[in-house]
Amino acid sequence: MSKSALPPSRYLTYILCIAALVVSLPLAFAMPGFWVLVIIAGALTALGTHDILQHKHTVSRNYPVVAHIRYFLESFGPEIRQYFIQSDTEERPFSREQRAIVYQRAKGVLDKRPFGSQLEMYNNSFEWMNHSLKPAEIEDSNFRILIGRNCKQPYSASVFNISAMSFGSLSANAILSLNTGARLGGFYHDTGEGSISRYHRQPGGDLVWEIGSGYFGCRNPDGSFNEERFVANATLDQVKMIEVKLSQGAKPGHGGILPGAKVTSEIAEARGVPVGRDVVSPASHTEFSTPRELLEFIDRLRTLSGGKPTGFKLAIGHPWEWLAIVRAMLDTGLKPDFIVVDGGEGGTGAAPLEFINRLGMPMNEALQLVHNTLVGCNLREDIAIGAAGKITSAFNIARTLALGADWCNAARGYMFALGCIQSLSCHTGHCPSGIATQDPTRSSKLDVEDKSRRVYNFHKNTLDALANLLAAAGLNHPSQLGPEHILRRVSSTEISSYAELYHYLQPGALLKGNTDHRVFDKYWSLATSDSFDPPEFVRQLRETKLL
């Protein structure tokens, strides 16, 4: 095929820029107003020339100048979809309706809706809560549950609290606002693994201190656990519980690096690390490597803290690893006071796409497994269960408690209360609402007095809504919620309650060896308190493609 002597048509814009520059340049000496055109045409000509000469972007070489229009439109594509295209009920990751109810309750404005539901009630998986012809009367919505009933310092916790978000991931003003709101509302604020900062301490709200694999706030220079530093923080009156983080829902089994450029003096102070140096969070802990050692570590922390409730948070992965922990509880008699189940739908400021989308068990199934195992081993009454995973409304709380949790945590819901607009820029440091950033020119615009009141309002108004739901169902407290109260449409002609959909073990069923449950029947008898290693048949499967 013969080549044309003319340049391809895709170069037309670039050629027009050159022509405009050539024509406007002599005219500019006669008529000064043309210098504006010279500058514009010259800049576009230089851009097009750079596009043709560079070798990194093929699209720019093939479409000089014009390609940048595509890049510009692509840069705010998510915002266009979120604000103009997505429906009010489409979750990406939170729907406009979900965000709106948080904003309205946080601001204390009207949260009612006109003209009926926008949800498709006849679609499969639609869920609802049954009401009673004999509603209850609930005077106080400040619902609480007791955690660590066998501890020297048990904690009466709200059923709705702030989930783990570290200072460093969130700005100083965001932490101040969250903790002030928690103090006003009498609920707890989880520190995240970044430890206890001056901004957690200043307002005086209840804290749950989360300790991750980096042992921030209680570490030696080499990253190992430091007992003296742990005691100094754990015995603070403000710290109500100790939570060992095994994994989190958004990126289970994944460590992390905080670049030295982000390690300011305030972050270094909170974490106990050098200013300006990279900080590594290993993927696993160094203080324990077996289920038995994990429980011994938890028991040690409980003693060092002066008898405060101590437990762990995890996202469920391999079922035999979770079962091995429970087996160790039975073998040693050592038990955590609580377990927080983090669902695979959890959020984070930054994680690989595959981890966010495809790793970790979603909250419903994870919570079911944890609750069932403890019931089947007669451990449930001694161990409280918290749960987290896209919880923003009273119904979200009710359905989670009905599945088996005692209380709920929320991270992104409270971020919305602070003013988060779901710009999906948490990982860039350019958060427009001043929440997920360490840029002082952005975070300083977040008004602590106003936002802390919104955090308080969101908590209070959500629990008021929960009280209304419970009263309509004829119940007096969230602890009365069970799987029989939540129903789901499973087909166009069939409806089932959670009690029918999920397999619930009877107390002591695992001890008796009679579960009629596929996971337990397959893995429970093989679980060992001495190792997280897989059973022999699983190891064999990993060594061949023939089974």
FIVOTI-953424 format. One record per residue (C-alpha): x, y, z; residue number from 0. Coordinates in Angstrom, 2 decimals. Layout:
N
east north up n
X Y Z NUM;
...
END
This chain:
547
east north up n
0.00 0.00 0.00 0;
1.47 3.36 -1.01 1;
1.91 6.03 1.60 2;
0.26 9.41 1.20 3;
2.52 12.47 1.07 4;
0.05 14.33 3.28 5;
0.19 14.03 7.06 6;
-2.58 11.90 8.61 7;
-5.82 13.67 9.49 8;
-5.27 12.99 13.19 9;
-2.48 15.63 13.04 10;
-4.93 18.29 11.86 11;
-5.26 20.02 15.24 12;
-1.47 20.20 15.61 13;
-1.09 21.60 12.08 14;
-3.78 24.22 12.76 15;
-1.90 25.29 15.90 16;
1.30 25.75 13.85 17;
-0.62 27.68 11.19 18;
-2.20 29.94 13.81 19;
1.23 30.67 15.26 20;
2.73 31.47 11.85 21;
-0.16 33.78 10.90 22;
-0.57 35.52 14.25 23;
3.12 36.24 14.89 24;
3.61 38.95 12.22 25;
0.14 40.37 12.94 26;
1.05 40.77 16.59 27;
3.76 43.33 15.75 28;
1.19 45.47 13.98 29;
-1.74 44.84 16.35 30;
-0.69 44.05 19.95 31;
-3.98 42.27 20.68 32;
-2.76 39.33 18.59 33;
-0.07 38.52 21.17 34;
-2.70 36.61 23.13 35;
-3.24 34.34 20.11 36;
0.53 34.01 19.65 37;
0.94 32.82 23.24 38;
-1.94 30.32 23.00 39;
-0.92 28.99 19.58 40;
2.73 28.83 20.64 41;
1.94 26.88 23.78 42;
-0.23 24.38 21.88 43;
2.43 24.03 19.17 44;
5.09 23.33 21.79 45;
2.77 20.77 23.46 46;
2.12 19.03 20.12 47;
5.79 18.96 19.27 48;
6.56 17.42 22.66 49;
3.81 14.84 22.09 50;
5.35 13.74 18.78 51;
8.91 13.56 20.10 52;
8.20 11.75 23.42 53;
8.04 7.92 23.55 54;
6.04 7.16 26.72 55;
2.49 7.75 25.47 56;
1.58 6.27 22.10 57;
-1.84 7.96 22.07 58;
-0.17 11.37 22.43 59;
2.25 10.60 19.58 60;
-0.60 9.55 17.33 61;
-2.93 12.38 18.37 62;
-0.78 15.37 19.35 63;
-2.63 18.04 21.34 64;
-6.01 16.29 20.92 65;
-4.99 13.42 23.27 66;
-4.86 15.88 26.16 67;
-8.56 16.53 25.81 68;
-9.10 12.84 26.53 69;
-6.76 12.92 29.52 70;
-8.57 15.98 30.88 71;
-12.02 14.42 30.58 72;
-10.75 11.14 32.01 73;
-9.35 12.94 35.07 74;
-12.80 13.81 36.39 75;
-14.73 10.88 34.93 76;
-15.51 9.40 38.39 77;
-17.00 12.70 39.51 78;
-19.15 12.94 36.37 79;
-20.49 9.42 36.96 80;
-21.06 10.01 40.67 81;
-22.86 13.34 40.37 82;
-24.71 13.06 37.07 83;
-25.04 9.44 35.94 84;
-25.34 7.04 38.90 85;
-28.76 6.53 40.41 86;
-29.52 7.44 44.04 87;
-29.41 3.76 45.05 88;
-26.34 2.56 43.10 89;
-23.49 1.73 45.50 90;
-20.08 2.81 44.15 91;
-19.03 2.14 46.87 92;
-21.75 4.06 48.75 93;
-24.91 5.24 47.06 94;
-26.12 8.82 47.06 95;
-29.00 7.74 49.29 96;
-26.62 6.17 51.81 97;
-24.47 9.27 51.91 98;
-27.45 11.61 52.09 99;
-28.92 9.95 55.18 100;
-25.59 10.36 56.99 101;
-25.26 14.01 55.95 102;
-28.80 14.78 57.07 103;
-28.51 13.04 60.43 104;
-25.09 14.60 61.02 105;
-26.49 18.06 60.34 106;
-29.63 17.36 62.34 107;
-31.89 18.26 59.41 108;
-35.00 16.51 58.11 109;
-34.15 12.93 57.13 110;
-37.61 11.92 55.91 111;
-38.36 10.78 52.34 112;
-41.45 11.47 50.21 113;
-43.50 9.30 47.87 114;
-42.24 5.85 48.86 115;
-39.09 3.76 48.54 116;
-36.75 3.94 45.55 117;
-35.61 0.38 46.21 118;
-36.76 -2.56 44.10 119;
-38.66 -4.56 46.72 120;
-39.36 -7.46 44.37 121;
-35.75 -7.97 43.37 122;
-33.89 -10.97 44.73 123;
-31.84 -10.18 47.87 124;
-34.14 -7.33 48.99 125;
-34.21 -7.35 52.80 126;
-36.51 -5.93 55.44 127;
-37.41 -6.15 59.12 128;
-40.81 -7.38 60.31 129;
-42.89 -5.13 62.56 130;
-45.29 -5.99 65.39 131;
-48.95 -5.22 65.99 132;
-47.88 -4.53 69.57 133;
-45.11 -1.89 69.31 134;
-42.87 -1.25 72.29 135;
-42.09 2.05 73.96 136;
-38.40 2.94 74.19 137;
-37.54 6.02 76.23 138;
-33.73 5.98 75.87 139;
-31.83 5.13 72.67 140;
-28.43 5.12 74.36 141;
-28.10 1.37 73.88 142;
-25.07 -0.21 75.54 143;
-23.51 -3.64 75.99 144;
-21.00 -4.85 78.58 145;
-17.64 -6.05 77.25 146;
-15.22 -7.96 79.47 147;
-17.62 -8.99 82.18 148;
-14.90 -11.14 83.74 149;
-12.29 -8.34 83.70 150;
-11.28 -6.05 86.53 151;
-12.27 -3.07 84.38 152;
-15.19 -4.09 82.15 153;
-16.41 -1.54 79.61 154;
-19.98 -0.50 78.87 155;
-19.85 0.25 75.15 156;
-22.32 1.87 72.81 157;
-23.72 -0.44 70.13 158;
-22.40 1.98 67.46 159;
-18.80 3.25 67.53 160;
-16.02 4.72 65.41 161;
-13.96 2.05 63.67 162;
-10.17 2.05 63.30 163;
-8.71 5.03 61.40 164;
-5.16 6.13 62.25 165;
-3.75 9.59 62.68 166;
-1.62 9.83 59.55 167;
-4.34 8.34 57.40 168;
-6.66 11.03 58.75 169;
-5.74 14.62 59.49 170;
-5.26 16.09 62.95 171;
-8.52 18.04 62.74 172;
-10.40 14.93 61.63 173;
-9.10 12.98 64.65 174;
-9.94 15.87 66.98 175;
-13.47 16.03 65.56 176;
-14.08 12.30 65.81 177;
-12.84 12.03 69.38 178;
-14.70 15.14 70.51 179;
-17.89 13.73 69.00 180;
-17.25 10.42 70.75 181;
-16.84 12.21 74.08 182;
-20.05 14.17 73.58 183;
-22.00 11.03 72.65 184;
-20.42 8.57 75.08 185;
-19.19 6.10 72.45 186;
-15.71 4.87 71.65 187;
-13.13 5.88 69.08 188;
-10.77 3.17 67.77 189;
-7.28 4.60 67.30 190;
-6.32 2.47 64.33 191;
-2.87 0.90 64.32 192;
-1.18 4.33 64.18 193;
-1.51 4.41 67.99 194;
-2.61 7.16 70.36 195;
-1.74 10.65 69.16 196;
-1.99 13.98 70.96 197;
-5.16 14.56 68.93 198;
-6.78 11.44 70.39 199;
-5.82 12.55 73.89 200;
-6.82 16.20 73.76 201;
-10.66 15.85 73.62 202;
-10.79 13.04 76.21 203;
-13.19 10.69 74.40 204;
-13.12 6.92 75.09 205;
-10.43 5.08 73.14 206;
-9.94 1.53 71.99 207;
-6.21 1.18 71.38 208;
-5.52 -0.94 68.31 209;
-2.13 -2.64 68.21 210;
-0.99 -3.87 64.81 211;
2.06 -5.75 63.64 212;
4.17 -2.58 63.77 213;
3.48 -2.25 67.54 214;
3.20 1.51 67.17 215;
3.12 3.24 70.52 216;
4.66 0.20 72.20 217;
7.70 -0.72 70.12 218;
11.45 -0.89 70.36 219;
13.61 0.76 67.68 220;
13.81 -2.57 65.83 221;
10.01 -2.84 65.67 222;
9.60 -5.45 68.40 223;
7.14 -5.15 71.28 224;
8.09 -2.92 74.23 225;
6.30 -3.80 77.44 226;
7.04 -0.56 79.32 227;
5.69 1.64 76.55 228;
2.62 -0.54 76.30 229;
1.87 -0.12 80.01 230;
2.30 3.66 79.77 231;
-0.43 3.91 77.12 232;
-2.67 1.01 78.14 233;
-3.15 2.26 81.69 234;
-4.39 5.70 80.60 235;
-7.91 6.27 81.94 236;
-9.01 7.26 78.45 237;
-8.09 3.84 77.03 238;
-11.00 1.48 77.69 239;
-10.03 -1.61 75.68 240;
-7.01 -3.14 73.90 241;
-7.47 -4.56 70.39 242;
-4.81 -6.63 68.63 243;
-5.19 -6.30 64.87 244;
-4.58 -9.59 63.07 245;
-5.94 -8.36 59.76 246;
-8.34 -5.80 58.30 247;
-11.09 -6.27 55.75 248;
-9.77 -3.92 53.08 249;
-6.32 -5.51 52.80 250;
-6.06 -8.73 54.82 251;
-2.67 -10.39 54.96 252;
-0.98 -7.21 53.76 253;
1.58 -5.08 55.56 254;
2.41 -1.53 54.62 255;
5.03 1.18 54.39 256;
4.55 4.76 55.51 257;
7.10 6.72 53.43 258;
9.53 8.79 55.43 259;
8.35 11.97 53.74 260;
5.00 11.51 55.50 261;
6.45 10.77 58.94 262;
6.09 14.17 60.60 263;
7.15 14.90 64.16 264;
3.57 14.42 65.37 265;
3.16 11.06 63.63 266;
6.59 9.97 64.88 267;
5.60 10.97 68.42 268;
2.43 8.87 68.31 269;
3.99 5.82 66.70 270;
7.35 5.85 68.47 271;
9.40 6.01 65.27 272;
12.10 8.36 63.92 273;
11.01 11.48 62.04 274;
11.45 11.31 58.27 275;
12.26 7.60 58.02 276;
10.21 4.89 56.30 277;
8.01 2.96 58.72 278;
7.24 -0.68 57.94 279;
4.18 -2.59 59.16 280;
4.95 -6.29 58.65 281;
2.27 -8.56 57.24 282;
2.34 -10.65 60.44 283;
3.12 -10.22 64.13 284;
6.47 -11.08 65.68 285;
5.19 -11.65 69.24 286;
3.32 -14.83 68.32 287;
3.22 -17.36 65.52 288;
0.71 -19.96 66.76 289;
-2.89 -19.78 68.03 290;
-1.74 -20.68 71.53 291;
0.87 -17.90 71.51 292;
-1.73 -15.40 70.29 293;
-3.96 -16.11 73.29 294;
-1.00 -15.96 75.66 295;
-0.11 -12.55 74.22 296;
-3.68 -11.30 74.67 297;
-3.73 -12.55 78.26 298;
-0.42 -10.82 78.88 299;
-1.74 -7.51 77.51 300;
-4.87 -7.82 79.65 301;
-2.75 -8.21 82.77 302;
-0.37 -5.38 81.84 303;
-3.30 -3.02 81.16 304;
-4.66 -3.53 84.65 305;
-7.48 -5.86 83.66 306;
-9.03 -3.98 80.74 307;
-11.00 -5.92 78.10 308;
-8.55 -7.24 75.54 309;
-9.36 -8.92 72.25 310;
-8.50 -9.01 68.57 311;
-9.78 -7.88 65.19 312;
-9.60 -10.04 62.11 313;
-10.91 -10.54 58.62 314;
-11.71 -14.21 58.04 315;
-9.63 -16.03 55.46 316;
-8.73 -19.72 55.72 317;
-11.39 -21.24 58.01 318;
-8.95 -23.68 59.67 319;
-6.90 -20.74 61.01 320;
-9.89 -19.25 62.79 321;
-10.91 -22.69 64.08 322;
-7.36 -23.22 65.36 323;
-7.69 -20.09 67.50 324;
-10.92 -21.40 69.02 325;
-9.33 -24.80 69.58 326;
-6.55 -23.00 71.48 327;
-9.19 -21.30 73.67 328;
-10.50 -24.71 74.67 329;
-7.04 -26.22 75.18 330;
-5.58 -23.37 77.23 331;
-8.62 -21.86 78.92 332;
-7.39 -18.45 77.72 333;
-10.01 -16.35 75.94 334;
-10.21 -12.88 74.44 335;
-12.86 -10.64 75.94 336;
-14.04 -9.60 72.49 337;
-13.54 -10.22 68.79 338;
-14.13 -7.63 66.07 339;
-15.04 -9.15 62.70 340;
-13.96 -6.93 59.82 341;
-15.74 -7.69 56.56 342;
-14.01 -7.91 53.20 343;
-16.07 -4.91 52.07 344;
-14.15 -2.69 54.50 345;
-12.53 0.51 53.33 346;
-9.02 1.92 53.49 347;
-7.09 4.93 52.32 348;
-4.99 2.84 49.94 349;
-4.83 -0.84 48.97 350;
-4.21 -2.87 45.81 351;
-7.34 -3.30 43.69 352;
-7.28 -7.08 44.00 353;
-7.18 -6.84 47.79 354;
-10.13 -4.45 47.89 355;
-12.23 -6.45 45.44 356;
-11.29 -10.10 45.81 357;
-9.58 -10.87 49.11 358;
-11.22 -11.56 52.45 359;
-14.60 -12.95 53.45 360;
-17.52 -10.46 53.40 361;
-18.92 -9.49 56.77 362;
-22.13 -11.54 56.72 363;
-20.40 -14.88 56.21 364;
-17.44 -13.99 58.43 365;
-19.70 -12.94 61.29 366;
-21.76 -16.10 60.91 367;
-18.66 -18.30 61.11 368;
-17.29 -16.55 64.21 369;
-20.63 -16.48 66.03 370;
-21.45 -20.09 65.19 371;
-18.04 -21.38 66.27 372;
-18.24 -19.69 69.66 373;
-21.80 -20.94 70.22 374;
-20.81 -24.44 69.19 375;
-17.98 -24.42 71.75 376;
-20.02 -22.84 74.59 377;
-17.79 -19.74 74.48 378;
-20.22 -17.17 73.13 379;
-21.44 -15.81 76.48 380;
-17.87 -15.00 77.55 381;
-16.78 -13.32 74.30 382;
-18.48 -10.24 72.85 383;
-18.49 -9.75 69.07 384;
-18.23 -6.48 67.18 385;
-18.63 -6.19 63.42 386;
-17.75 -3.65 60.72 387;
-18.53 -3.44 57.02 388;
-20.33 -0.56 55.23 389;
-22.61 0.31 58.16 390;
-24.28 3.71 57.79 391;
-27.89 3.31 58.91 392;
-30.06 1.93 61.69 393;
-31.15 -0.97 59.48 394;
-27.50 -1.84 58.78 395;
-26.95 -2.03 62.54 396;
-30.11 -4.08 63.13 397;
-29.32 -6.68 60.46 398;
-25.72 -7.02 61.69 399;
-26.84 -7.57 65.27 400;
-29.46 -10.03 64.05 401;
-26.69 -12.03 62.36 402;
-24.89 -12.46 65.69 403;
-22.92 -9.31 66.58 404;
-23.24 -7.46 69.89 405;
-22.22 -4.06 68.51 406;
-21.16 -2.37 65.27 407;
-18.31 -0.13 64.21 408;
-18.22 2.26 61.25 409;
-15.35 4.15 59.64 410;
-16.59 5.61 56.37 411;
-19.99 6.43 57.87 412;
-18.30 8.71 60.39 413;
-16.12 10.13 57.61 414;
-19.31 11.15 55.80 415;
-20.44 12.78 59.05 416;
-17.22 14.83 58.93 417;
-18.06 15.97 55.41 418;
-16.40 13.34 53.18 419;
-17.83 13.61 49.64 420;
-16.51 10.23 48.41 421;
-14.09 11.85 46.00 422;
-12.03 8.61 46.09 423;
-8.80 10.56 46.54 424;
-7.83 9.28 50.02 425;
-4.55 7.85 48.71 426;
-3.42 11.06 46.98 427;
-3.20 13.42 49.95 428;
-5.51 15.79 48.08 429;
-8.71 15.08 50.02 430;
-11.03 18.01 49.20 431;
-12.77 17.83 52.58 432;
-9.56 17.94 54.64 433;
-10.15 14.53 56.23 434;
-7.78 12.01 54.62 435;
-4.79 14.29 54.16 436;
-1.77 15.65 56.00 437;
-1.75 18.83 53.92 438;
-2.29 21.61 56.50 439;
-3.67 23.98 53.86 440;
-6.52 21.49 53.34 441;
-7.03 20.03 56.82 442;
-7.01 23.40 58.58 443;
-10.27 24.25 56.82 444;
-12.05 21.43 58.67 445;
-13.82 23.15 61.58 446;
-13.45 20.94 64.67 447;
-16.29 22.51 66.64 448;
-18.78 22.11 63.81 449;
-17.67 18.64 62.66 450;
-17.50 17.15 66.15 451;
-21.12 18.19 66.67 452;
-21.99 16.45 63.40 453;
-20.26 13.26 64.56 454;
-22.30 13.42 67.77 455;
-25.51 14.08 65.82 456;
-24.92 11.20 63.43 457;
-24.44 8.76 66.28 458;
-27.43 10.02 68.27 459;
-29.84 10.29 65.36 460;
-28.85 6.87 64.01 461;
-29.49 5.28 67.40 462;
-32.79 7.19 67.64 463;
-33.72 5.62 64.28 464;
-32.64 2.21 65.60 465;
-34.87 2.72 68.64 466;
-37.79 3.46 66.33 467;
-37.11 0.29 64.34 468;
-36.90 -1.81 67.49 469;
-40.06 -0.31 68.95 470;
-41.95 -1.00 65.72 471;
-40.80 -4.61 65.93 472;
-41.98 -4.90 69.54 473;
-38.45 -5.04 70.95 474;
-36.86 -3.02 73.78 475;
-33.10 -3.42 73.16 476;
-30.83 -4.34 70.23 477;
-29.68 -7.45 72.15 478;
-33.14 -8.92 71.49 479;
-32.58 -8.92 67.73 480;
-32.19 -12.37 66.21 481;
-32.07 -13.93 62.75 482;
-35.84 -14.38 62.80 483;
-36.35 -10.62 62.59 484;
-34.70 -10.02 59.19 485;
-36.20 -11.38 55.98 486;
-34.83 -11.63 52.46 487;
-36.47 -12.24 49.11 488;
-34.66 -15.18 47.55 489;
-36.84 -15.48 44.44 490;
-39.94 -13.91 42.93 491;
-42.12 -16.28 44.96 492;
-40.00 -17.15 48.01 493;
-39.07 -15.27 51.18 494;
-36.84 -16.56 53.98 495;
-35.71 -15.22 57.34 496;
-32.06 -15.24 58.31 497;
-32.92 -18.07 60.69 498;
-33.93 -20.16 57.67 499;
-31.20 -18.95 55.32 500;
-28.25 -19.45 57.66 501;
-27.25 -22.56 59.54 502;
-27.08 -21.76 63.26 503;
-25.35 -24.23 65.58 504;
-26.86 -25.28 68.87 505;
-24.84 -24.54 72.03 506;
-22.08 -27.10 72.47 507;
-22.65 -28.70 69.05 508;
-18.96 -28.61 68.12 509;
-17.99 -30.19 71.41 510;
-20.45 -33.00 70.75 511;
-19.25 -33.41 67.15 512;
-22.73 -33.00 65.70 513;
-22.97 -29.92 63.47 514;
-24.33 -30.98 60.08 515;
-22.39 -28.00 58.73 516;
-20.03 -28.45 55.79 517;
-17.21 -26.16 56.99 518;
-17.19 -27.46 60.56 519;
-17.51 -31.08 59.49 520;
-14.54 -30.65 57.17 521;
-12.12 -28.63 59.30 522;
-13.00 -28.68 63.01 523;
-11.59 -32.09 63.85 524;
-8.33 -31.16 62.09 525;
-7.81 -27.81 63.84 526;
-4.86 -27.65 66.22 527;
-3.96 -25.03 68.82 528;
-0.26 -25.36 68.01 529;
-0.26 -24.16 64.43 530;
-1.97 -22.03 61.79 531;
-0.73 -24.47 59.14 532;
-3.32 -26.05 56.83 533;
-4.53 -29.63 57.33 534;
-2.64 -32.39 55.57 535;
-5.22 -32.84 52.81 536;
-5.01 -29.12 51.99 537;
-1.21 -29.30 51.81 538;
-1.53 -32.21 49.40 539;
-3.88 -30.20 47.20 540;
-1.26 -27.47 46.96 541;
1.31 -29.91 45.60 542;
-0.64 -31.32 42.70 543;
-3.22 -30.48 40.07 544;
-4.46 -34.07 39.94 545;
-6.76 -34.03 42.98 546;
END
